[in-house]
Amino acid sequence: MNALVNHQFKLVRRPVGMVQRSDFEYSSAPVVQPGDGEVLVKILYISLDPAMRGWMKEGKSYVPPVGIGEVMRAGAVGRVISSNDPGIAVGDHVVGILGVQEYAVAKAKQLTRVDPGMAPLPVYLGTLGMPGMTAYFGLLDVGKAKAGDTVVVSGAAGAVGQVVGQVAKIKGCRVVGIAGGRDKCDYLRSIGFDAAIDYKNEDLKAALKQHCPKGVDVYFDNVGGEILDAVLTQLAMHARIVICGAISQYNEATMKGPANYMSLLVNRATMQGMVVFDYASRYGEAAREMAAWMASGQLKTREHIVEGLETFPETLAKLFTGENTGKLVLKVASS
């Protein structure tokens, strides 16, 4: 075991604008053995999420920033190859915050065992992972979506957005997705969205009026910026806006706030931020319900898998250029 070498990406510079390979150091180090209550995990798949861009910024947030010289933070799923904890055995598959690397030592209590027989491992980083939990609790607990509501979701072809739309349909809502490009909009219609707006090639405000004639009851926002401004002009009375992310703004030096926020006053609407970690004690509840929807065919998943740990910086950038459809995952090794 001591002969194993761990390749990893460390953050060496806080990005300015788009993430660059030069913001990281690709290095190697000997694999260390787990201590008491720890396990050694061979990482198979790494989750690439927009939140990672925020984790690289210095300043106050819902989690501390990744330190300079530290392994880049990331969720991952892998197989246990050494264990010093009675609750997790060698051969078990686990998911947790394991970092952008080939091997990770982690405390067993911070990992969750998963069953590759129930769903493919990448699904535990998407629909049955943090993005799926974000969609479920953001839509139902924060957005309070109910049957008959018109739900609009931006970044709709991404990991979170695709789940938001499908869960809303399951709950009896009318669902309109906003995405960039014909292929993404075709995908949204194929998984049950009532309408899809191509913001790159359509007049967004006109399309929102067309597809949401009674206004928007719930807006699940993943992008911020001009799209948020446009949706604010189309709110229904007592609308609920869920602020999940603002990917259009993450690479900007100064984030732009909403220009049409007075629509909240006029329509007695609410805008509330949500962080998925607040719902950690309820993940099991959501996972069970969504797994049942998947088994029945009501909830479909799509993963965009790129192979090779060494491609990490360029693959992460796909999130911000809109090149991915579905959950973006980096394949590190075969199981």
HUZIFEN-V219027 format. One record per residue. N is the residue number from 1. RES is the residue in one letter. SS is DSSP state (alpha for helix, beta for strand, coil for the rest). OMEGA is omega in radians with two decimals (NA if undefined). D_CENTER is the distance of its C-alpha to the mean C-alpha in whole Angstrom. Layout:
n=N res=RES ss=SS omega=OMEGA d_center=D_CENTER
n=N res=RES ss=SS omega=OMEGA d_center=D_CENTER
//
This chain:
n=1 res=M ss=coil omega=-3.10 d_center=34
n=2 res=N ss=coil omega=-3.14 d_center=35
n=3 res=A ss=coil omega=-3.12 d_center=35
n=4 res=L ss=coil omega=3.11 d_center=31
n=5 res=V ss=beta omega=3.14 d_center=30
n=6 res=N ss=beta omega=3.02 d_center=26
n=7 res=H ss=beta omega=-3.02 d_center=24
n=8 res=Q ss=beta omega=3.04 d_center=22
n=9 res=F ss=beta omega=3.09 d_center=20
n=10 res=K ss=beta omega=3.09 d_center=21
n=11 res=L ss=beta omega=-3.12 d_center=21
n=12 res=V ss=coil omega=3.13 d_center=24
n=13 res=R ss=coil omega=3.10 d_center=24
n=14 res=R ss=coil omega=-3.04 d_center=21
n=15 res=P ss=coil omega=2.97 d_center=20
n=16 res=V ss=coil omega=-3.04 d_center=22
n=17 res=G ss=coil omega=-3.11 d_center=20
n=18 res=M ss=coil omega=3.10 d_center=18
n=19 res=V ss=coil omega=3.14 d_center=17
n=20 res=Q ss=coil omega=3.07 d_center=21
n=21 res=R ss=alpha omega=-3.11 d_center=22
n=22 res=S ss=alpha omega=3.06 d_center=24
n=23 res=D ss=alpha omega=-3.08 d_center=22
n=24 res=F ss=beta omega=2.98 d_center=22
n=25 res=E ss=beta omega=3.08 d_center=24
n=26 res=Y ss=beta omega=-2.99 d_center=24
n=27 res=S ss=beta omega=3.10 d_center=27
n=28 res=S ss=beta omega=-3.14 d_center=28
n=29 res=A ss=beta omega=3.10 d_center=29
n=30 res=P ss=beta omega=3.06 d_center=31
n=31 res=V ss=coil omega=-3.13 d_center=29
n=32 res=V ss=coil omega=-3.12 d_center=30
n=33 res=Q ss=coil omega=3.13 d_center=31
n=34 res=P ss=coil omega=3.05 d_center=29
n=35 res=G ss=coil omega=-3.14 d_center=31
n=36 res=D ss=coil omega=3.12 d_center=32
n=37 res=G ss=coil omega=-3.12 d_center=29
n=38 res=E ss=beta omega=3.05 d_center=27
n=39 res=V ss=beta omega=3.04 d_center=26
n=40 res=L ss=beta omega=-3.05 d_center=25
n=41 res=V ss=beta omega=2.94 d_center=22
n=42 res=K ss=beta omega=-3.05 d_center=22
n=43 res=I ss=beta omega=-3.13 d_center=19
n=44 res=L ss=beta omega=-3.14 d_center=18
n=45 res=Y ss=beta omega=3.11 d_center=15
n=46 res=I ss=beta omega=3.11 d_center=12
n=47 res=S ss=beta omega=3.06 d_center=8
n=48 res=L ss=coil omega=-3.00 d_center=8
n=49 res=D ss=coil omega=3.09 d_center=5
n=50 res=P ss=coil omega=-3.13 d_center=7
n=51 res=A ss=alpha omega=-3.11 d_center=7
n=52 res=M ss=alpha omega=3.12 d_center=10
n=53 res=R ss=alpha omega=3.09 d_center=12
n=54 res=G ss=alpha omega=-3.14 d_center=13
n=55 res=W ss=alpha omega=-3.14 d_center=13
n=56 res=M ss=coil omega=-3.10 d_center=16
n=57 res=K ss=coil omega=3.07 d_center=18
n=58 res=E ss=coil omega=3.12 d_center=21
n=59 res=G ss=coil omega=-3.07 d_center=21
n=60 res=K ss=coil omega=3.07 d_center=21
n=61 res=S ss=coil omega=-3.11 d_center=17
n=62 res=Y ss=coil omega=2.98 d_center=16
n=63 res=V ss=coil omega=3.10 d_center=16
n=64 res=P ss=coil omega=3.10 d_center=18
n=65 res=P ss=coil omega=3.01 d_center=18
n=66 res=V ss=coil omega=-3.12 d_center=18
n=67 res=G ss=coil omega=3.06 d_center=22
n=68 res=I ss=coil omega=-3.10 d_center=24
n=69 res=G ss=coil omega=3.12 d_center=25
n=70 res=E ss=coil omega=3.03 d_center=22
n=71 res=V ss=beta omega=-3.13 d_center=20
n=72 res=M ss=coil omega=-3.13 d_center=16
n=73 res=R ss=coil omega=3.08 d_center=14
n=74 res=A ss=coil omega=2.96 d_center=11
n=75 res=G ss=beta omega=-3.12 d_center=10
n=76 res=A ss=beta omega=3.05 d_center=13
n=77 res=V ss=beta omega=-3.10 d_center=15
n=78 res=G ss=beta omega=-3.09 d_center=18
n=79 res=R ss=beta omega=-3.13 d_center=22
n=80 res=V ss=beta omega=3.13 d_center=24
n=81 res=I ss=beta omega=3.03 d_center=27
n=82 res=S ss=beta omega=-3.07 d_center=29
n=83 res=S ss=beta omega=3.00 d_center=29
n=84 res=N ss=coil omega=3.10 d_center=31
n=85 res=D ss=coil omega=-3.08 d_center=30
n=86 res=P ss=coil omega=-3.08 d_center=31
n=87 res=G ss=coil omega=-3.13 d_center=28
n=88 res=I ss=coil omega=-3.06 d_center=26
n=89 res=A ss=coil omega=3.00 d_center=29
n=90 res=V ss=coil omega=-3.09 d_center=29
n=91 res=G ss=coil omega=3.08 d_center=27
n=92 res=D ss=coil omega=3.01 d_center=24
n=93 res=H ss=beta omega=-3.05 d_center=21
n=94 res=V ss=beta omega=3.07 d_center=18
n=95 res=V ss=beta omega=3.14 d_center=15
n=96 res=G ss=beta omega=3.09 d_center=14
n=97 res=I ss=beta omega=-2.99 d_center=14
n=98 res=L ss=coil omega=3.06 d_center=16
n=99 res=G ss=coil omega=-3.12 d_center=16
n=100 res=V ss=coil omega=-3.07 d_center=16
n=101 res=Q ss=beta omega=-3.10 d_center=19
n=102 res=E ss=coil omega=-3.13 d_center=21
n=103 res=Y ss=beta omega=3.12 d_center=22
n=104 res=A ss=beta omega=2.97 d_center=21
n=105 res=V ss=beta omega=-3.08 d_center=24
n=106 res=A ss=beta omega=3.05 d_center=22
n=107 res=K ss=beta omega=-3.08 d_center=23
n=108 res=A ss=alpha omega=-3.09 d_center=23
n=109 res=K ss=alpha omega=3.12 d_center=23
n=110 res=Q ss=alpha omega=-3.12 d_center=19
n=111 res=L ss=coil omega=3.09 d_center=18
n=112 res=T ss=beta omega=3.09 d_center=18
n=113 res=R ss=beta omega=3.12 d_center=20
n=114 res=V ss=beta omega=-3.08 d_center=18
n=115 res=D ss=coil omega=3.14 d_center=21
n=116 res=P ss=coil omega=3.08 d_center=20
n=117 res=G ss=coil omega=-3.13 d_center=23
n=118 res=M ss=coil omega=3.13 d_center=21
n=119 res=A ss=coil omega=3.05 d_center=18
n=120 res=P ss=coil omega=-3.05 d_center=17
n=121 res=L ss=alpha omega=3.14 d_center=16
n=122 res=P ss=alpha omega=3.14 d_center=13
n=123 res=V ss=alpha omega=3.12 d_center=12
n=124 res=Y ss=alpha omega=3.01 d_center=12
n=125 res=L ss=alpha omega=-3.10 d_center=8
n=126 res=G ss=coil omega=-3.04 d_center=7
n=127 res=T ss=coil omega=3.11 d_center=9
n=128 res=L ss=coil omega=3.12 d_center=11
n=129 res=G ss=coil omega=-3.07 d_center=9
n=130 res=M ss=alpha omega=3.12 d_center=6
n=131 res=P ss=alpha omega=3.12 d_center=4
n=132 res=G ss=alpha omega=3.10 d_center=8
n=133 res=M ss=alpha omega=3.11 d_center=9
n=134 res=T ss=alpha omega=-3.14 d_center=7
n=135 res=A ss=alpha omega=-3.06 d_center=9
n=136 res=Y ss=alpha omega=-3.07 d_center=12
n=137 res=F ss=alpha omega=3.09 d_center=13
n=138 res=G ss=alpha omega=-3.12 d_center=12
n=139 res=L ss=alpha omega=-2.97 d_center=14
n=140 res=L ss=alpha omega=-3.11 d_center=17
n=141 res=D ss=alpha omega=-3.11 d_center=17
n=142 res=V ss=alpha omega=-3.13 d_center=17
n=143 res=G ss=coil omega=3.12 d_center=17
n=144 res=K ss=coil omega=-3.14 d_center=20
n=145 res=A ss=coil omega=-3.13 d_center=20
n=146 res=K ss=coil omega=-3.11 d_center=23
n=147 res=A ss=coil omega=3.14 d_center=25
n=148 res=G ss=coil omega=3.11 d_center=26
n=149 res=D ss=coil omega=2.92 d_center=24
n=150 res=T ss=beta omega=-3.10 d_center=23
n=151 res=V ss=beta omega=3.05 d_center=19
n=152 res=V ss=beta omega=3.11 d_center=17
n=153 res=V ss=beta omega=3.06 d_center=14
n=154 res=S ss=beta omega=-3.02 d_center=13
n=155 res=G ss=coil omega=-2.90 d_center=11
n=156 res=A ss=coil omega=3.14 d_center=11
n=157 res=A ss=coil omega=3.11 d_center=11
n=158 res=G ss=beta omega=-3.04 d_center=8
n=159 res=A ss=alpha omega=-3.13 d_center=5
n=160 res=V ss=alpha omega=-3.03 d_center=5
n=161 res=G ss=alpha omega=-3.11 d_center=9
n=162 res=Q ss=alpha omega=3.12 d_center=10
n=163 res=V ss=alpha omega=3.10 d_center=10
n=164 res=V ss=alpha omega=-3.08 d_center=11
n=165 res=G ss=alpha omega=-3.11 d_center=14
n=166 res=Q ss=alpha omega=3.09 d_center=15
n=167 res=V ss=alpha omega=3.10 d_center=15
n=168 res=A ss=alpha omega=3.10 d_center=17
n=169 res=K ss=alpha omega=3.11 d_center=20
n=170 res=I ss=alpha omega=-3.11 d_center=20
n=171 res=K ss=coil omega=3.04 d_center=21
n=172 res=G ss=coil omega=-3.14 d_center=24
n=173 res=C ss=coil omega=2.91 d_center=22
n=174 res=R ss=beta omega=-2.98 d_center=23
n=175 res=V ss=beta omega=3.09 d_center=19
n=176 res=V ss=beta omega=3.13 d_center=19
n=177 res=G ss=beta omega=3.05 d_center=16
n=178 res=I ss=beta omega=-3.13 d_center=16
n=179 res=A ss=beta omega=-3.09 d_center=15
n=180 res=G ss=coil omega=3.08 d_center=17
n=181 res=G ss=coil omega=-3.09 d_center=20
n=182 res=R ss=alpha omega=-3.08 d_center=22
n=183 res=D ss=alpha omega=3.14 d_center=20
n=184 res=K ss=alpha omega=3.13 d_center=17
n=185 res=C ss=alpha omega=3.06 d_center=19
n=186 res=D ss=alpha omega=3.10 d_center=21
n=187 res=Y ss=alpha omega=-3.13 d_center=18
n=188 res=L ss=alpha omega=3.10 d_center=17
n=189 res=R ss=alpha omega=-3.11 d_center=21
n=190 res=S ss=alpha omega=3.13 d_center=21
n=191 res=I ss=coil omega=2.95 d_center=18
n=192 res=G ss=coil omega=3.07 d_center=20
n=193 res=F ss=coil omega=3.12 d_center=19
n=194 res=D ss=coil omega=3.13 d_center=23
n=195 res=A ss=beta omega=3.09 d_center=22
n=196 res=A ss=beta omega=-3.12 d_center=20
n=197 res=I ss=beta omega=3.09 d_center=21
n=198 res=D ss=beta omega=-3.03 d_center=21
n=199 res=Y ss=coil omega=-3.14 d_center=21
n=200 res=K ss=coil omega=-3.02 d_center=22
n=201 res=N ss=coil omega=3.13 d_center=25
n=202 res=E ss=coil omega=2.99 d_center=26
n=203 res=D ss=coil omega=-2.98 d_center=27
n=204 res=L ss=alpha omega=-3.12 d_center=24
n=205 res=K ss=alpha omega=3.13 d_center=26
n=206 res=A ss=alpha omega=3.14 d_center=29
n=207 res=A ss=alpha omega=3.10 d_center=26
n=208 res=L ss=alpha omega=3.09 d_center=25
n=209 res=K ss=alpha omega=-3.12 d_center=28
n=210 res=Q ss=alpha omega=-3.02 d_center=29
n=211 res=H ss=alpha omega=3.13 d_center=26
n=212 res=C ss=coil omega=-3.02 d_center=26
n=213 res=P ss=coil omega=3.11 d_center=30
n=214 res=K ss=coil omega=3.14 d_center=30
n=215 res=G ss=coil omega=-3.10 d_center=27
n=216 res=V ss=beta omega=3.12 d_center=23
n=217 res=D ss=beta omega=3.11 d_center=23
n=218 res=V ss=beta omega=3.04 d_center=19
n=219 res=Y ss=beta omega=3.12 d_center=17
n=220 res=F ss=beta omega=-2.97 d_center=13
n=221 res=D ss=beta omega=3.07 d_center=12
n=222 res=N ss=coil omega=-2.97 d_center=10
n=223 res=V ss=coil omega=-3.12 d_center=12
n=224 res=G ss=coil omega=3.03 d_center=15
n=225 res=G ss=alpha omega=-3.04 d_center=18
n=226 res=E ss=alpha omega=3.14 d_center=21
n=227 res=I ss=alpha omega=3.06 d_center=19
n=228 res=L ss=alpha omega=3.13 d_center=19
n=229 res=D ss=alpha omega=-3.12 d_center=22
n=230 res=A ss=alpha omega=-3.12 d_center=23
n=231 res=V ss=alpha omega=3.13 d_center=21
n=232 res=L ss=alpha omega=-3.13 d_center=23
n=233 res=T ss=coil omega=-3.03 d_center=27
n=234 res=Q ss=coil omega=-3.06 d_center=26
n=235 res=L ss=beta omega=2.96 d_center=25
n=236 res=A ss=beta omega=3.10 d_center=27
n=237 res=M ss=beta omega=3.13 d_center=29
n=238 res=H ss=beta omega=3.10 d_center=27
n=239 res=A ss=beta omega=3.08 d_center=24
n=240 res=R ss=beta omega=3.11 d_center=21
n=241 res=I ss=beta omega=3.12 d_center=18
n=242 res=V ss=beta omega=3.11 d_center=15
n=243 res=I ss=beta omega=-3.14 d_center=13
n=244 res=C ss=coil omega=-3.12 d_center=9
n=245 res=G ss=coil omega=-3.13 d_center=9
n=246 res=A ss=coil omega=-2.99 d_center=12
n=247 res=I ss=coil omega=3.12 d_center=11
n=248 res=S ss=coil omega=-3.02 d_center=15
n=249 res=Q ss=coil omega=-2.97 d_center=16
n=250 res=Y ss=coil omega=-3.12 d_center=14
n=251 res=N ss=coil omega=3.13 d_center=17
n=252 res=E ss=coil omega=3.12 d_center=20
n=253 res=A ss=coil omega=3.12 d_center=22
n=254 res=T ss=coil omega=-3.13 d_center=23
n=255 res=M ss=coil omega=3.13 d_center=20
n=256 res=K ss=coil omega=3.13 d_center=22
n=257 res=G ss=coil omega=-3.11 d_center=22
n=258 res=P ss=coil omega=-3.13 d_center=22
n=259 res=A ss=coil omega=-3.03 d_center=26
n=260 res=N ss=coil omega=-3.03 d_center=26
n=261 res=Y ss=coil omega=3.12 d_center=26
n=262 res=M ss=alpha omega=3.03 d_center=29
n=263 res=S ss=alpha omega=3.08 d_center=28
n=264 res=L ss=alpha omega=3.13 d_center=26
n=265 res=L ss=alpha omega=-3.07 d_center=30
n=266 res=V ss=alpha omega=-3.07 d_center=32
n=267 res=N ss=coil omega=-3.13 d_center=30
n=268 res=R ss=coil omega=-3.06 d_center=29
n=269 res=A ss=coil omega=3.10 d_center=26
n=270 res=T ss=beta omega=3.06 d_center=23
n=271 res=M ss=beta omega=-3.04 d_center=20
n=272 res=Q ss=beta omega=3.06 d_center=18
n=273 res=G ss=beta omega=3.09 d_center=15
n=274 res=M ss=coil omega=3.06 d_center=13
n=275 res=V ss=coil omega=-2.98 d_center=11
n=276 res=V ss=alpha omega=-3.09 d_center=10
n=277 res=F ss=alpha omega=3.11 d_center=12
n=278 res=D ss=alpha omega=-3.07 d_center=15
n=279 res=Y ss=alpha omega=-3.03 d_center=15
n=280 res=A ss=alpha omega=-3.11 d_center=15
n=281 res=S ss=alpha omega=-3.09 d_center=19
n=282 res=R ss=alpha omega=-3.12 d_center=17
n=283 res=Y ss=alpha omega=-3.10 d_center=15
n=284 res=G ss=alpha omega=3.11 d_center=18
n=285 res=E ss=alpha omega=-3.13 d_center=19
n=286 res=A ss=alpha omega=-3.11 d_center=15
n=287 res=A ss=alpha omega=3.14 d_center=15
n=288 res=R ss=alpha omega=-3.11 d_center=19
n=289 res=E ss=alpha omega=-3.12 d_center=19
n=290 res=M ss=alpha omega=3.07 d_center=16
n=291 res=A ss=alpha omega=3.10 d_center=18
n=292 res=A ss=alpha omega=3.09 d_center=21
n=293 res=W ss=alpha omega=3.09 d_center=19
n=294 res=M ss=alpha omega=-3.12 d_center=18
n=295 res=A ss=alpha omega=-3.12 d_center=22
n=296 res=S ss=alpha omega=-3.13 d_center=23
n=297 res=G ss=coil omega=3.14 d_center=22
n=298 res=Q ss=coil omega=-3.08 d_center=20
n=299 res=L ss=coil omega=-3.11 d_center=17
n=300 res=K ss=coil omega=-3.14 d_center=16
n=301 res=T ss=coil omega=3.03 d_center=13
n=302 res=R ss=coil omega=3.13 d_center=13
n=303 res=E ss=beta omega=3.06 d_center=12
n=304 res=H ss=beta omega=-3.00 d_center=13
n=305 res=I ss=beta omega=3.07 d_center=14
n=306 res=V ss=beta omega=-3.09 d_center=16
n=307 res=E ss=beta omega=3.00 d_center=19
n=308 res=G ss=coil omega=3.11 d_center=20
n=309 res=L ss=alpha omega=-3.06 d_center=19
n=310 res=E ss=alpha omega=3.14 d_center=21
n=311 res=T ss=alpha omega=-2.98 d_center=19
n=312 res=F ss=alpha omega=-3.06 d_center=16
n=313 res=P ss=alpha omega=-3.12 d_center=17
n=314 res=E ss=alpha omega=3.13 d_center=18
n=315 res=T ss=alpha omega=3.09 d_center=15
n=316 res=L ss=alpha omega=-3.11 d_center=12
n=317 res=A ss=alpha omega=3.13 d_center=14
n=318 res=K ss=alpha omega=3.12 d_center=13
n=319 res=L ss=alpha omega=-3.00 d_center=10
n=320 res=F ss=alpha omega=3.06 d_center=13
n=321 res=T ss=alpha omega=3.08 d_center=15
n=322 res=G ss=coil omega=-3.09 d_center=14
n=323 res=E ss=coil omega=-3.10 d_center=15
n=324 res=N ss=coil omega=2.94 d_center=12
n=325 res=T ss=coil omega=-3.05 d_center=12
n=326 res=G ss=beta omega=-3.07 d_center=10
n=327 res=K ss=beta omega=3.14 d_center=7
n=328 res=L ss=beta omega=-3.07 d_center=9
n=329 res=V ss=beta omega=3.07 d_center=11
n=330 res=L ss=beta omega=3.10 d_center=14
n=331 res=K ss=beta omega=-3.08 d_center=17
n=332 res=V ss=coil omega=-3.09 d_center=19
n=333 res=A ss=coil omega=3.03 d_center=22
n=334 res=S ss=coil omega=-3.09 d_center=23
n=335 res=S ss=coil omega=NA d_center=23
//
